[in-house]
Amino acid sequence: MTVRTEVKLSTREFHAFDAAGRKFLYMVPSAAVFGLDEPAAAVLDRLGERKMSAAEIVADLDGRFSSEDVLHSVNELMQVRAIGEAGVLQEPAPKQMPPTPFPLTTMVLNVTNQCNLSCGYCYEYGEDKIVDTENGRQPKFMNEETARQSVEFMLEESGEIETVHLTFFGGETLMNFPVLQKTVEYARRRAGELGKGVEFSLTTNATLLRPDIIEWLADNEIGVTVSIDGPKEMQDQFRVFKGGRGSYDIVAPKVRELLRRHRSRPIGARVTLTRNVLDVQRIYRHLHDEIGFWEVGFAPVTTAWGRDWAIDDSGFHAMLGQFNALAEDFLEAALQNRHHGFSNVKDTIEEIHKGVSKAYPCGAGLGLMGVATDGDVSLCHRFAGSPEHKLGSVADGVDHSLQQEFLEKHHLSEKTDCHTCWARPLCSGGCYHEAYTRYGTTTGPNLHYCEWIRSWTDTCLRVYGELASHNPGYLAVFN
Amino acid sequence: MRHLQPINQKASRIERYLEHDVVALSGQPVGYQAPQQPEGPHIPLGCSLVFSPGWEVDRTGGTAGLCQPVERDLFDCHLGCFWPAHVPDQLNKAPDWTAKCAAAQKDWRKLDLIFP
């Protein structure tokens, strides 16, 4: 074995984290996770920020590890590109565009833009709205004809995909329940004729649930997500009726009835966190343990700067502490193969396990599109009805040149700010709508929560490392 | 691999790839005699070998065949190069001129013209 050890080496891009008493590497941009043994960890530790040759590392670690072990470690770390020749630039990842035409897997149908609640932070009605939902050109309710056309559009654009997802969104979806019912019936029939499957889900504020509607949702296996912010004093801060009356007392019994009767699909709660509603653990306990939701997902409110409900830096810090504590609960449950409903951590762990490295933050404008009440097709439900973000219409199909232009402009390789961030394989710049609300453009990354995302990703990596070491069987469900 | 353990699915794929195609992935591993000839310096065909500002023309006397765009020199000029090119005044007038250009080799297209 001839040793070429004079070349100076330095570290490349990765994020190192500790879990289960050992060191792991999260590789960037491949999103691979490697566990290191002691010699490999010592090599990286020794190298640190320095430029050293393999010979120097061997000499430094003499007495602790054999030169063979050190050189093997150096070699393996080079092979996975954790270290490389100092001064030699790493080639940037090539800009790989998705294949076209890209099949549509999920269509979000805004069956109405009307709502019986008047939540202050709402991105569809509040101060940050994009589309004039009160007096704009869009009809307030989608009619049956447009809904049927949308189904045809979805089946056509789904290409070879066998099972498509149709999600109803609003406004409050149940305000247009008759059209919703007929659309499910129609979609199921048409998909059947084409040999495809179709799955349904909807988001609701639960105020309009009635026994017959619950019955129908259960019988038709419609996945339900309830927008709810927590116990009474939290829910009633923003989720109020037009007159200002809180909605908790109306919603809670209806949700309990829904959970009692509807067992064919897991039912989730979706919580919007705001400046004064940040007690994630308490909200989780209430919604999961007391009310009985299968899963609870949390998202900080989407807002422009300076709104009353906007979470400030100290709020983000507090929220991270809460998320971390709940992630610990999740880990404890997962180690014992018990279910835990904190969906934020579960979703991220699944992505880590698969090694997802994203060129786009989400499927908007790619495998997912939103349809406005008049049949205009946009990036996603949050942009439905916005002419600026239109990608076509259900009558005329997707305008593929517009879609291509969108994909070119929004590719991760265009987001210079992200190019030195280790969390980019998972974050990829974050939500387009959030960026649009904050910065007035969908193309920029969400720089206001970079620190938060990195800290949260680190937490999820540590949970993943613990599970991979102590209960790898749990991760098998993601295979 | 002996010292690195693949944990997630992507890492396993990389390990499989390395087992079958280690040569193609990393060129010459340091610490061992490489199984192939060591890589020589990369000399792009048709390009100027002299990277001194003012000399970057290809063998035809033009710039189209250069391995690096002329804009890269422009970018260099404000970083301590002697060549008196007209680069934007980054101290006073255009402090953000290079804000979108973290790595010139990759992002040089983002260096835009500035009109006074």
Interface residues (C-beta under 8 A of the other chain):
Chain A: M1 T2 V3 R4 T5 V7 L9 F24 L25 M27 S30 A31 A32 V33 F34 G35 L36 D37 P39 A40 A54 D69 L71 H72 S73 V74 N75 E76 L77 M78 Q79 V80 R81 E85 L89 P92 I352 H353 K354 G355 S357 T416 H419 T420 Y464 G465 A468 N479
Chain B: M1 R2 H3 L4 Q5 P6 I7 N8 Q9 K10 A11 R13 I14 L18 V22 L25 S26 Q28 P29 V30 G31 Y32 Q33 A34 K100 C101 A102 A103 Q105 K106 D107 K110
